[in-house]
Amino acid sequence: MISEELIEILACPEDKTPVHLADPDLLEQLNERIRAGELYTREGELVLDLLEEGLIRADGTVLYPVREGIPIMLVSESISLAAEEGAKA
């Protein structure tokens, strides 16, 4: 699990705003879409790996995946949450 200390120093690489840990309910919604082959990165690549954790940009519109405890802070790997209910959570 990603540490609170690390979350506090991380920022969105795109707009430099803070990030916070994604809610488990949101992760489950996204994982359902991954299982159905319906979730894409912002670059248009199909997301294949289920999300264990994620970091959400302060405005609630973008999620950066965390894989094996390592935040993947790349815009190309990020997932748009604009259409997700509860994205601000």
VEXTOR-179913 format. One record per atom (N, C-alpha, C, O, CB): residue in three letters; chain; atom name; x, y negated, z. Coordinates in Angstrom, 1 decimal, padded with zeros to 4 digits. Last residue first. Glycine has a CB too. Layout:
<pts>
- ala; A; CA; X; Y; Z
...
</pts>
This chain:
<pts>
- ala; A; N; -015.0; -011.7; -005.1
- ala; A; CA; -014.8; -011.1; -003.8
- ala; A; C; -013.4; -010.8; -003.4
- ala; A; O; -013.1; -010.3; -002.3
- ala; A; CB; -015.6; -009.8; -003.7
- lys; A; N; -015.3; -012.5; -007.7
- lys; A; CA; -014.8; -013.5; -006.7
- lys; A; C; -014.6; -012.9; -005.3
- lys; A; O; -014.0; -013.6; -004.5
- lys; A; CB; -015.8; -014.6; -006.6
- ala; A; N; -016.4; -010.3; -008.9
- ala; A; CA; -015.0; -010.7; -009.2
- ala; A; C; -014.5; -011.7; -008.2
- ala; A; O; -013.3; -011.7; -008.0
- ala; A; CB; -014.9; -011.2; -010.6
- gly; A; N; -019.0; -009.5; -008.7
- gly; A; CA; -018.2; -009.4; -007.5
- gly; A; C; -016.8; -009.8; -007.8
- gly; A; O; -016.0; -009.5; -006.9
- gly; A; CB; -018.3; -008.1; -007.0
- glu; A; N; -019.2; -008.2; -012.0
- glu; A; CA; -019.9; -008.7; -010.8
- glu; A; C; -019.0; -008.6; -009.6
- glu; A; O; -018.3; -007.5; -009.5
- glu; A; CB; -021.3; -008.0; -010.6
- glu; A; N; -017.2; -009.2; -014.7
- glu; A; CA; -017.4; -008.2; -013.6
- glu; A; C; -018.2; -008.9; -012.5
- glu; A; O; -017.9; -010.0; -012.1
- glu; A; CB; -016.1; -007.7; -013.1
- ala; A; N; -016.5; -010.9; -016.7
- ala; A; CA; -017.8; -010.2; -016.8
- ala; A; C; -018.1; -009.3; -015.7
- ala; A; O; -019.2; -008.7; -015.6
- ala; A; CB; -017.8; -009.5; -018.1
- ala; A; N; -013.9; -011.7; -015.8
- ala; A; CA; -015.0; -012.7; -016.1
- ala; A; C; -016.3; -012.1; -016.2
- ala; A; O; -017.3; -012.7; -015.8
- ala; A; CB; -014.6; -013.4; -017.5
- leu; A; N; -011.7; -010.3; -015.4
- leu; A; CA; -012.8; -010.0; -014.5
- leu; A; C; -014.0; -010.9; -014.8
- leu; A; O; -015.0; -010.9; -014.1
- leu; A; CB; -012.4; -010.1; -013.1
- ser; A; N; -009.2; -008.9; -017.4
- ser; A; CA; -010.1; -010.0; -017.3
- ser; A; C; -011.3; -009.5; -016.4
- ser; A; O; -011.9; -008.4; -016.6
- ser; A; CB; -010.6; -010.5; -018.6
- ile; A; N; -006.1; -007.7; -016.3
- ile; A; CA; -007.5; -007.3; -016.7
- ile; A; C; -008.4; -008.5; -016.4
- ile; A; O; -008.4; -009.1; -015.4
- ile; A; CB; -008.0; -006.0; -016.0
- ser; A; N; -002.7; -007.6; -017.4
- ser; A; CA; -003.8; -008.1; -016.6
- ser; A; C; -005.1; -007.7; -017.2
- ser; A; O; -005.2; -007.4; -018.4
- ser; A; CB; -003.7; -009.6; -016.3
- glu; A; N; -000.6; -007.2; -019.1
- glu; A; CA; -001.1; -006.0; -018.3
- glu; A; C; -002.3; -006.4; -017.5
- glu; A; O; -003.0; -005.5; -016.9
- glu; A; CB; 000.0; -005.4; -017.4
- ser; A; N; 000.2; -009.7; -020.0
- ser; A; CA; -000.2; -008.7; -021.0
- ser; A; C; -000.9; -007.4; -020.3
- ser; A; O; -001.6; -006.7; -021.0
- ser; A; CB; 001.0; -008.3; -021.8
- val; A; N; 001.0; -010.9; -017.7
- val; A; CA; -000.2; -011.4; -018.3
- val; A; C; -000.7; -010.3; -019.2
- val; A; O; -001.9; -010.1; -019.3
- val; A; CB; 000.0; -012.7; -019.0
- leu; A; N; 002.3; -009.1; -015.0
- leu; A; CA; 002.4; -009.4; -016.4
- leu; A; C; 001.1; -009.8; -017.0
- leu; A; O; 000.1; -009.1; -016.9
- leu; A; CB; 003.1; -008.3; -017.2
- met; A; N; 002.8; -007.9; -012.4
- met; A; CA; 002.5; -009.4; -012.6
- met; A; C; 002.8; -009.8; -014.0
- met; A; O; 003.5; -010.8; -014.2
- met; A; CB; 003.2; -010.2; -011.6
- ile; A; N; 002.1; -005.4; -010.8
- ile; A; CA; 002.5; -005.6; -012.2
- ile; A; C; 002.0; -007.0; -012.6
- ile; A; O; 000.9; -007.1; -013.1
- ile; A; CB; 001.9; -004.4; -013.2
- pro; A; N; 003.4; -004.5; -007.7
- pro; A; CA; 002.5; -005.4; -008.4
- pro; A; C; 003.0; -005.6; -009.8
- pro; A; O; 004.2; -005.9; -010.0
- pro; A; CB; 002.3; -006.7; -007.7
- ile; A; N; 003.7; -001.3; -006.5
- ile; A; CA; 004.5; -002.4; -007.2
- ile; A; C; 003.5; -003.2; -008.0
- ile; A; O; 002.8; -002.7; -008.9
- ile; A; CB; 005.5; -001.7; -008.1
- gly; A; N; 002.4; 000.9; -005.4
- gly; A; CA; 002.9; -000.2; -004.5
- gly; A; C; 003.6; -001.3; -005.1
- gly; A; O; 004.0; -002.2; -004.4
- gly; A; CB; 003.7; 000.4; -003.4
- glu; A; N; 001.8; 002.3; -007.7
- glu; A; CA; 002.7; 002.9; -006.7
- glu; A; C; 003.3; 001.8; -005.8
- glu; A; O; 004.5; 001.8; -005.5
- glu; A; CB; 003.9; 003.6; -007.5
- arg; A; N; 000.7; -000.6; -009.1
- arg; A; CA; 001.0; 000.8; -009.4
- arg; A; C; 002.1; 001.3; -008.5
- arg; A; O; 003.2; 000.8; -008.4
- arg; A; CB; 001.4; 001.1; -010.9
- val; A; N; -001.7; -002.9; -009.4
- val; A; CA; -000.6; -002.5; -008.5
- val; A; C; -000.5; -001.0; -008.7
- val; A; O; -001.4; -000.2; -008.4
- val; A; CB; -000.9; -002.9; -007.0
- pro; A; N; -002.8; -005.2; -011.9
- pro; A; CA; -002.8; -003.9; -011.3
- pro; A; C; -001.6; -003.8; -010.4
- pro; A; O; -000.5; -004.4; -010.6
- pro; A; CB; -002.8; -002.8; -012.3
- tyr; A; N; -004.4; -008.3; -011.6
- tyr; A; CA; -003.1; -007.7; -011.9
- tyr; A; C; -003.1; -006.3; -011.2
- tyr; A; O; -003.2; -006.3; -010.0
- tyr; A; CB; -001.9; -008.6; -011.5
- leu; A; N; -007.3; -009.8; -012.8
- leu; A; CA; -006.8; -008.8; -011.9
- leu; A; C; -005.4; -008.3; -012.4
- leu; A; O; -005.3; -008.0; -013.6
- leu; A; CB; -007.7; -007.6; -011.7
- val; A; N; -009.1; -012.9; -013.0
- val; A; CA; -008.0; -012.0; -013.5
- val; A; C; -007.5; -011.0; -012.4
- val; A; O; -007.3; -011.4; -011.3
- val; A; CB; -006.8; -012.8; -014.1
- thr; A; N; -010.9; -014.5; -011.8
- thr; A; CA; -011.1; -014.1; -013.2
- thr; A; C; -010.2; -013.1; -013.7
- thr; A; O; -010.4; -012.6; -014.8
- thr; A; CB; -011.1; -015.3; -014.0
- gly; A; N; -010.6; -015.8; -009.3
- gly; A; CA; -011.4; -014.6; -009.4
- gly; A; C; -011.6; -014.0; -010.8
- gly; A; O; -012.5; -013.2; -011.0
- gly; A; CB; -012.7; -014.8; -008.8
- asp; A; N; -008.9; -017.8; -008.8
- asp; A; CA; -010.2; -018.2; -009.4
- asp; A; C; -011.1; -017.0; -009.6
- asp; A; O; -012.2; -017.1; -010.1
- asp; A; CB; -010.0; -018.9; -010.7
- ala; A; N; -006.6; -016.5; -007.7
- ala; A; CA; -007.5; -017.3; -006.9
- ala; A; C; -008.8; -017.6; -007.5
- ala; A; O; -009.8; -017.7; -006.7
- ala; A; CB; -006.7; -018.5; -006.5
- arg; A; N; -006.4; -013.1; -009.1
- arg; A; CA; -006.0; -014.5; -009.1
- arg; A; C; -007.1; -015.3; -008.3
- arg; A; O; -008.2; -014.9; -008.2
- arg; A; CB; -006.0; -015.0; -010.6
- ile; A; N; -006.0; -010.1; -007.3
- ile; A; CA; -006.9; -011.0; -008.0
- ile; A; C; -006.4; -012.4; -007.9
- ile; A; O; -006.1; -012.9; -006.8
- ile; A; CB; -008.4; -010.9; -007.5
- leu; A; N; -004.4; -007.1; -007.6
- leu; A; CA; -004.3; -008.4; -007.0
- leu; A; C; -005.2; -009.3; -007.9
- leu; A; O; -005.0; -009.3; -009.2
- leu; A; CB; -002.9; -008.9; -007.0
- gly; A; N; -005.2; -003.7; -006.6
- gly; A; CA; -005.1; -004.8; -007.6
- gly; A; C; -005.0; -006.1; -006.9
- gly; A; O; -005.5; -006.2; -005.8
- gly; A; CB; -006.2; -004.7; -008.6
- glu; A; N; -004.8; -000.1; -006.4
- glu; A; CA; -004.9; -001.5; -005.8
- glu; A; C; -004.8; -002.5; -007.0
- glu; A; O; -004.5; -002.1; -008.1
- glu; A; CB; -003.7; -001.7; -004.8
- glu; A; N; -005.3; 002.0; -008.1
- glu; A; CA; -005.3; 002.2; -006.7
- glu; A; C; -005.4; 000.9; -005.9
- glu; A; O; -006.1; 000.9; -004.9
- glu; A; CB; -003.9; 002.9; -006.3
- leu; A; N; -007.0; 002.5; -011.1
- leu; A; CA; -006.4; 001.5; -010.2
- leu; A; C; -006.5; 001.9; -008.7
- leu; A; O; -007.6; 002.3; -008.2
- leu; A; CB; -007.2; 000.2; -010.4
- leu; A; N; -006.0; 005.0; -013.5
- leu; A; CA; -007.0; 004.5; -012.5
- leu; A; C; -006.2; 003.5; -011.6
- leu; A; O; -005.0; 003.6; -011.4
- leu; A; CB; -007.6; 005.6; -011.7
- asp; A; N; -004.8; 004.3; -016.8
- asp; A; CA; -004.5; 004.7; -015.4
- asp; A; C; -005.5; 004.1; -014.4
- asp; A; O; -005.8; 002.9; -014.5
- asp; A; CB; -003.1; 004.3; -015.0
- leu; A; N; -005.6; 003.2; -019.1
- leu; A; CA; -005.7; 004.6; -019.0
- leu; A; C; -005.5; 005.1; -017.5
- leu; A; O; -006.1; 006.1; -017.1
- leu; A; CB; -004.6; 005.3; -019.8
- val; A; N; -007.0; 000.6; -020.9
- val; A; CA; -006.4; 000.9; -019.6
- val; A; C; -006.7; 002.4; -019.4
- val; A; O; -007.8; 002.9; -019.4
- val; A; CB; -007.1; 000.1; -018.4
- leu; A; N; -006.2; -000.3; -024.2
- leu; A; CA; -007.1; 000.5; -023.3
- leu; A; C; -006.3; 000.8; -022.0
- leu; A; O; -005.2; 001.2; -022.0
- leu; A; CB; -007.5; 001.8; -024.1
- glu; A; N; -005.2; -003.7; -024.9
- glu; A; CA; -004.9; -002.3; -024.8
- glu; A; C; -005.8; -001.6; -023.8
- glu; A; O; -006.2; -002.1; -022.8
- glu; A; CB; -003.4; -002.2; -024.3
- gly; A; N; -005.7; -006.4; -025.0
- gly; A; CA; -006.5; -005.5; -025.9
- gly; A; C; -006.1; -004.1; -025.8
- gly; A; O; -006.7; -003.3; -026.6
- gly; A; CB; -006.4; -006.0; -027.3
- glu; A; N; -004.6; -008.1; -023.3
- glu; A; CA; -004.0; -008.0; -024.6
- glu; A; C; -004.7; -007.1; -025.5
- glu; A; O; -004.3; -007.0; -026.7
- glu; A; CB; -002.5; -007.6; -024.4
- arg; A; N; -006.0; -007.7; -021.0
- arg; A; CA; -006.3; -009.0; -021.7
- arg; A; C; -005.6; -009.0; -023.1
- arg; A; O; -006.0; -009.8; -023.9
- arg; A; CB; -005.8; -010.1; -020.9
- thr; A; N; -006.9; -004.2; -021.2
- thr; A; CA; -006.1; -005.3; -020.7
- thr; A; C; -006.5; -006.6; -021.5
- thr; A; O; -007.2; -006.5; -022.5
- thr; A; CB; -004.6; -005.0; -020.8
- tyr; A; N; -010.2; -002.7; -021.0
- tyr; A; CA; -009.0; -003.1; -021.7
- tyr; A; C; -008.3; -004.2; -021.0
- tyr; A; O; -008.8; -004.9; -020.2
- tyr; A; CB; -009.4; -003.6; -023.1
- leu; A; N; -012.4; 000.0; -020.5
- leu; A; CA; -011.7; -001.1; -019.9
- leu; A; C; -010.4; -001.4; -020.6
- leu; A; O; -009.6; -000.5; -020.9
- leu; A; CB; -011.4; -000.9; -018.4
- glu; A; N; -013.7; 002.3; -021.3
- glu; A; CA; -014.3; 001.0; -021.6
- glu; A; C; -013.5; -000.2; -021.1
- glu; A; O; -014.0; -001.3; -021.2
- glu; A; CB; -015.7; 001.0; -021.2
- gly; A; N; -013.5; 005.0; -020.6
- gly; A; CA; -012.8; 004.5; -021.8
- gly; A; C; -013.2; 003.1; -022.3
- gly; A; O; -013.2; 002.8; -023.4
- gly; A; CB; -012.9; 005.4; -022.9
- ala; A; N; -014.7; 005.9; -018.4
- ala; A; CA; -015.5; 005.9; -019.5
- ala; A; C; -014.8; 005.4; -020.8
- ala; A; O; -015.4; 005.4; -021.9
- ala; A; CB; -016.7; 005.0; -019.3
- arg; A; N; -012.6; 005.4; -016.6
- arg; A; CA; -013.0; 006.8; -016.8
- arg; A; C; -013.8; 006.9; -018.1
- arg; A; O; -013.8; 007.9; -018.8
- arg; A; CB; -013.8; 007.4; -015.7
- ile; A; N; -012.7; 002.6; -016.6
- ile; A; CA; -011.5; 003.3; -017.1
- ile; A; C; -011.9; 004.7; -017.4
- ile; A; O; -011.5; 005.2; -018.5
- ile; A; CB; -010.4; 003.3; -016.0
- arg; A; N; -015.2; 002.2; -015.3
- arg; A; CA; -015.0; 001.8; -016.7
- arg; A; C; -013.8; 002.4; -017.4
- arg; A; O; -013.8; 002.7; -018.6
- arg; A; CB; -014.9; 000.2; -016.8
- glu; A; N; -014.6; 003.2; -012.8
- glu; A; CA; -015.6; 003.8; -013.6
- glu; A; C; -015.5; 003.5; -015.1
- glu; A; O; -015.7; 004.3; -015.9
- glu; A; CB; -017.0; 003.4; -013.0
- asn; A; N; -012.6; 001.4; -012.1
- asn; A; CA; -012.2; 002.7; -012.3
- asn; A; C; -013.3; 003.5; -013.1
- asn; A; O; -013.0; 004.4; -013.9
- asn; A; CB; -011.9; 003.4; -011.0
- leu; A; N; -014.2; -000.9; -011.7
- leu; A; CA; -013.3; -000.9; -012.8
- leu; A; C; -012.8; 000.5; -013.1
- leu; A; O; -012.7; 000.8; -014.3
- leu; A; CB; -012.0; -001.8; -012.4
- gln; A; N; -015.6; 000.0; -009.4
- gln; A; CA; -016.4; -000.4; -010.6
- gln; A; C; -015.4; -000.4; -011.8
- gln; A; O; -015.8; 000.1; -012.9
- gln; A; CB; -017.0; -001.8; -010.5
- glu; A; N; -013.5; 000.3; -007.6
- glu; A; CA; -014.3; 001.5; -008.1
- glu; A; C; -015.1; 001.2; -009.3
- glu; A; O; -015.2; 002.0; -010.2
- glu; A; CB; -015.2; 001.9; -006.9
- leu; A; N; -012.6; -002.3; -007.3
- leu; A; CA; -011.7; -001.3; -007.9
- leu; A; C; -012.5; -000.1; -008.4
- leu; A; O; -012.2; 000.4; -009.5
- leu; A; CB; -010.7; -000.9; -006.9
- leu; A; N; -014.9; -003.4; -006.1
- leu; A; CA; -014.5; -003.8; -007.4
- leu; A; C; -013.6; -002.8; -008.1
- leu; A; O; -013.8; -002.5; -009.3
- leu; A; CB; -013.9; -005.2; -007.3
- asp; A; N; -014.7; -002.0; -003.6
- asp; A; CA; -015.9; -001.8; -004.5
- asp; A; C; -015.6; -002.3; -005.9
- asp; A; O; -016.0; -001.6; -006.8
- asp; A; CB; -017.1; -002.6; -003.9
- pro; A; N; -012.2; -002.9; -002.5
- pro; A; CA; -012.4; -001.5; -003.0
- pro; A; C; -013.6; -001.3; -003.9
- pro; A; O; -013.5; -000.5; -004.8
- pro; A; CB; -012.5; -000.6; -001.8
- asp; A; N; -011.1; -006.1; -003.7
- asp; A; CA; -012.0; -005.3; -002.9
- asp; A; C; -012.2; -003.9; -003.4
- asp; A; O; -012.2; -003.7; -004.6
- asp; A; CB; -013.4; -006.1; -002.8
- ala; A; N; -007.7; -007.0; -004.1
- ala; A; CA; -009.0; -006.7; -004.7
- ala; A; C; -009.8; -005.8; -003.7
- ala; A; O; -009.2; -005.0; -003.0
- ala; A; CB; -008.9; -006.0; -006.0
- leu; A; N; -005.7; -009.4; -002.5
- leu; A; CA; -006.0; -008.0; -002.7
- leu; A; C; -007.5; -007.8; -003.1
- leu; A; O; -008.4; -008.4; -002.6
- leu; A; CB; -005.7; -007.2; -001.4
- his; A; N; -004.9; -012.5; -004.2
- his; A; CA; -005.3; -011.7; -003.0
- his; A; C; -005.7; -010.3; -003.4
- his; A; O; -006.0; -010.0; -004.6
- his; A; CB; -006.5; -012.4; -002.3
- val; A; N; -002.7; -015.1; -005.2
- val; A; CA; -003.5; -013.9; -005.5
- val; A; C; -003.9; -013.3; -004.2
- val; A; O; -003.3; -013.5; -003.1
- val; A; CB; -002.7; -012.9; -006.4
- pro; A; N; -002.4; -018.7; -006.1
- pro; A; CA; -002.2; -017.5; -005.2
- pro; A; C; -003.1; -016.3; -005.7
- pro; A; O; -004.0; -016.5; -006.5
- pro; A; CB; -002.6; -017.8; -003.8
- thr; A; N; -001.3; -019.8; -009.4
- thr; A; CA; -002.2; -019.9; -008.2
- thr; A; C; -002.0; -018.6; -007.4
- thr; A; O; -001.5; -017.6; -007.9
- thr; A; CB; -003.7; -020.0; -008.7
- lys; A; N; 000.1; -019.9; -011.8
- lys; A; CA; 000.8; -020.1; -010.5
- lys; A; C; 000.0; -020.3; -009.3
- lys; A; O; 000.4; -020.8; -008.3
- lys; A; CB; 001.7; -021.4; -010.7
- asp; A; N; -000.9; -019.2; -014.2
- asp; A; CA; -001.3; -020.5; -013.7
- asp; A; C; -000.7; -020.9; -012.4
- asp; A; O; -001.0; -021.9; -011.8
- asp; A; CB; -002.8; -020.7; -013.7
- glu; A; N; 000.6; -016.8; -014.9
- glu; A; CA; 000.0; -017.7; -015.9
- glu; A; C; -000.3; -019.1; -015.4
- glu; A; O; 000.0; -020.1; -016.1
- glu; A; CB; -001.3; -017.0; -016.4
- pro; A; N; 001.3; -015.4; -012.7
- pro; A; CA; 002.4; -015.9; -013.6
- pro; A; C; 001.9; -016.8; -014.7
- pro; A; O; 002.6; -017.6; -015.3
- pro; A; CB; 003.1; -014.7; -014.3
- cys; A; N; 000.0; -015.9; -009.5
- cys; A; CA; -000.3; -015.6; -010.9
- cys; A; C; 000.8; -016.2; -011.8
- cys; A; O; 001.1; -017.4; -011.7
- cys; A; CB; -001.7; -016.1; -011.3
- ala; A; N; 002.3; -015.1; -006.9
- ala; A; CA; 001.4; -016.0; -007.6
- ala; A; C; 001.1; -015.5; -009.0
- ala; A; O; 001.9; -014.8; -009.6
- ala; A; CB; 002.0; -017.5; -007.6
- leu; A; N; 003.4; -013.9; -003.7
- leu; A; CA; 003.2; -013.7; -005.1
- leu; A; C; 002.2; -014.8; -005.6
- leu; A; O; 001.4; -015.3; -004.9
- leu; A; CB; 002.6; -012.3; -005.4
- ile; A; N; 003.6; -014.2; -001.0
- ile; A; CA; 004.6; -015.0; -001.8
- ile; A; C; 004.3; -014.8; -003.3
- ile; A; O; 005.0; -015.5; -004.1
- ile; A; CB; 006.0; -014.5; -001.5
- glu; A; N; 001.5; -012.7; 000.0
- glu; A; CA; 001.6; -014.2; 000.4
- glu; A; C; 002.6; -014.9; -000.5
- glu; A; O; 002.4; -016.1; -000.7
- glu; A; CB; 001.9; -014.3; 001.8
- ile; A; N; 002.1; -010.1; -000.8
- ile; A; CA; 000.9; -010.8; -001.4
- ile; A; C; 001.0; -012.3; -001.1
- ile; A; O; 000.7; -013.1; -002.0
- ile; A; CB; -000.4; -010.3; -000.8
- leu; A; N; 004.2; -009.6; 001.0
- leu; A; CA; 004.5; -009.7; -000.4
- leu; A; C; 003.3; -010.5; -001.1
- leu; A; O; 003.5; -011.3; -002.0
- leu; A; CB; 004.6; -008.3; -001.0
- glu; A; N; 002.8; -009.6; 003.4
- glu; A; CA; 003.9; -010.5; 003.2
- glu; A; C; 004.2; -010.7; 001.8
- glu; A; O; 004.5; -011.8; 001.3
- glu; A; CB; 005.2; -010.0; 004.0
- glu; A; N; 001.1; -007.4; 003.1
- glu; A; CA; 000.5; -008.8; 003.2
- glu; A; C; 001.6; -009.8; 003.0
- glu; A; O; 001.4; -010.8; 002.3
- glu; A; CB; -000.1; -009.0; 004.6
- ser; A; N; 002.2; -004.9; 000.9
- ser; A; CA; 002.3; -005.6; 002.1
- ser; A; C; 001.7; -007.0; 002.0
- ser; A; O; 001.8; -007.6; 001.0
- ser; A; CB; 003.7; -005.6; 002.7
- ile; A; N; 000.5; -002.2; -000.8
- ile; A; CA; 001.2; -003.5; -000.9
- ile; A; C; 001.1; -004.3; 000.4
- ile; A; O; 000.1; -004.3; 001.0
- ile; A; CB; 000.7; -004.3; -002.1
- met; A; N; 000.8; 001.2; 000.0
- met; A; CA; 000.0; 000.0; 000.0
- met; A; C; 000.9; -001.2; 000.0
- met; A; O; 001.9; -001.3; 000.7
- met; A; CB; -001.0; 000.0; 001.2
</pts>
